[in-house]
């Protein structure tokens, strides 16, 4: 009599009753346990075990292969902190740089004061700002190793079409500011200690208004970037000093139109300043240096000069105005 019949007979004698098919399942499990080696768990057949091992190993193999690629990508990038006035042209230039040299530039937009502070702390490989005094101070403190002039951003004075200060077409921005103050016409300042804000303050100084914020209610500060300041000027129908790139991208102009341009004072110089690897050990000095040299190369300078928004060119390459 087979083992199966013996077990079934014992079950009947003991009064046990199985549901249809239940005994067959019980017997199959008993047989599987008996086939395993004593004291061990049942083993997965070799073919299944091989497939299972391969499946488990695959993610780890893929991860191991990805590590060198990830490290390579990280090694081929650098950090750049720039002001908002430089952002439009950089957005076009950076993909070209990556295509040509294989280096990815991670761009952050900050006011000039924050940008230079990040370089001083070793948190940026390079900065592109419009603050020559602070840039030179970084060189003196040896936080920076090099500073190269790159381009000029064009500035303009815009104001209400009604032009209460009668400044439209003036050749001198200083005279225009003096007229705005004399007529106490509404004026909005960025008021954010940016490079453009400092330029505005220097124009007020030349116009004989040392502290315009205390001159009357006609002067207001937006305490924000150019887009925020332009929106405030449009809302209050006020005059404002703006960079041309921001103006060309600004659509909610209301009654604002361009009043004054082409004064030599309305050229905002931009430079790239490189972190000093001798003082800041973790900066990616080689890639930053390659980017700086690429920016002042003839082809890139020509590209800066050709860059346009709405059919107008808001930047001038450095070599175009310096004679280089």
Number of C-alpha atoms within 10 A of each C-alpha: 5 6 9 13 10 10 12 16 12 11 14 11 9 8 7 10 12 12 7 8 8 11 16 14 10 11 15 13 11 11 11 10 14 11 11 12 10 9 6 8 10 13 10 10 8 9 9 10 12 12 11 12 11 12 11 11 11 11 11 11 11 10 10 11 11 12 11 11 11 11 10 11 13 12 13 16 18 21 19 23 27 26 23 21 29 21 18 17 18 16 11 13 16 18 14 15 18 15 10 10 13 13 22 21 20 13 18 15 17 19 21 25 17 15 22 29 15 18 24 19 12 20 18 26 29 33 30 28 30 29 20 16 8 15 23 15 13 23 17 11 12 17 23 27 18 18 20 16 21 23 27 24 22 23 27 21 22 28 29 23 16 12 18 17 20 13 21 20 13 15 14 16 27 20 16 23 26 20 17 21 22 10 12 16 19 22 24 24 27 26 19 19 15 25 21 28 19 16 20 22 19 16 21 21 16 14 17 14 17 14 10 18 14 11 12 11 12 17 19 20 15 18 16 16 20 26 17 12 23 29 18 20 29 21 14 15 22 25 29 27 29 25 23 24 26 21 23 15 12 13 10 12 17 14 16 21 18 19 22 21 21 15 15 12 16 25 19 21 20 24 22 26 29 29 33 25 18 13 16 20 11 14 22 21 20 11 21 25 19 13 24 21 15 16 24 20 14 14 10 18 20 16 17 25 19 15 18 16 16 9 8 12 17 25 26 23 25 23 18 13 10 9 6 8
